[in-house]
Amino acid sequence: MKKTILTHATVITVNEQNEVIYDGAVAFADGKITYVGPTPADLSGYDEVIDQKGNYVLPGLINTHGHAGMSLLRSYADDLPLQQWLQDKMWPMEGQFTGEHVKWGTHLSLIEMIRTGTTTFVDMYDHMDEVAKAVQESGMRARLCRGMIGLCSEEERKAKLQDATQFAKDWHNQADGRITVMMAPHAPYTCTPDFITQIIEIADELSLPLHIHMSETRFEVEQNVQDYGLRPVAHLEKLGMFERPTLLAHAVHLTDEEIDVLAKYKVKVSHNVVSNLKLASGVAPVPKMLAKGISVSLGTDSSASNNNLNLFEELKLAAILHKGVNYDPIAISADEALRMATRYGADGVFQADTLGSLEVGKQADMIVLDSYQAHFQPANNPVGHVVYAANGRDVKDTIVAGRFLMRDRELLTIDEEKAIFEANRVFQQLQR
């Protein structure tokens, strides 16, 4: 069993005390963290000693909502409202997607995430076997779900549910536990109550969490009231969704009463700040949710609506946007924003006991930032520098389960040149 230690680092643990350790070290073996603390004087017990020379070591970032295959549609349809974007542009193009399109779109996304410090991500899409295979090969960690839109025939809905169920049985806890699964109705306004109920029942049978888009726009909230006489939160509560562990994407349009309901059921929320702003969906009431004890994490959504998967952008914007809209400079602090990208992300993927911070016994998922650059100087406040000054391009090493996926900015598990060529090739097929 190889024992590795990163030494002489600025270790940002994101533990309960938000501890920062100067001249610190993190050791790992067999995929798990075995030591966090000051750099030991005696390093003879380690097989590999890597001197970080002051570089920042912190937990890998966790992206709690996205659609990796949609990277093929990056900038295909910008500057449109959500419903027009979906119905006129995205869905017709996605209807042409084959497993090969999803495969290479996912490879593009994995490259981008590894390069910008994401170690775990949530993905909701179709052709999920291709996504899972790509994740398995890449070494990343993921919560995957076969997204199900119910605006189709009963026969098609049945086929989607069977596909999602089989995917869960085939892939949950695979790739040495790096791949886990959720069940995922697309949204309350795109799935009938009966279809959502069927999905909840399967999730219950398989002991899986649920993931769903909810209250992203005013339109869908109003549509839900028109169709079912209830706003989405009350609607999903009535259907029993929140009786199971649930991760909501967006949750932009919430009342105070709805926030109380989500807090009551300990529902998790993925805040997709860039996508919500780009599609003019609105600004989620994140400080109110956090104040009620709701675990709010960060998601990029797809690179078709973002248009990148650089979670450092979400991190900074989540911290500063809510200060501005609330006229409150402490609405979300740098410490809280970093927790949203790490600890609360671990909550969002229902793995808080194994991910999200640098602590002994947790998975050795971490990133190293090259901090010997002007924008990290002077070294006044490392957490502040990570949130307000850093960028995904500062990531030099990405480690998952103790394995380097990128080292000194060199990708080790994916052929980047081939992925870019193939992604462009299969996209051109769609244009014919």
Protein Blocks (a to p, Z undefined) as FASTA:
>chain_A
ZZdddehiacdfkpanopacehiacddeehiafbdcdddfblklpfbdcdeehpacdddd
ddfbdcfklmmmgoklghiafklmmmmmmmmmmmmpcfklmmmmmmmmmmmmmmnopabd
cdddehklmmmmmmmmnopacdddddddfbbcfklmmmmmmmmmmmmmmmgopahhlacc
ddddfbfklccfklmmmmmmmmmmnopacdddehkbfklmmmmmmmnopafklmmmmnom
mmpccddehjlmccfklmmmmmmnopacdddfklmmmnonopcdfklmmmnopacdddeb
jaklmmccbfklmmmmmmmmmmmmnopaklpafklmmmmmmmmmmmmnopakmgoiaceh
iacddddddfbbfklcccfblmlmmmmmmcfklpmbdceehiafbgghiafkbcfklmmm
mmmmmmmmmmZZ
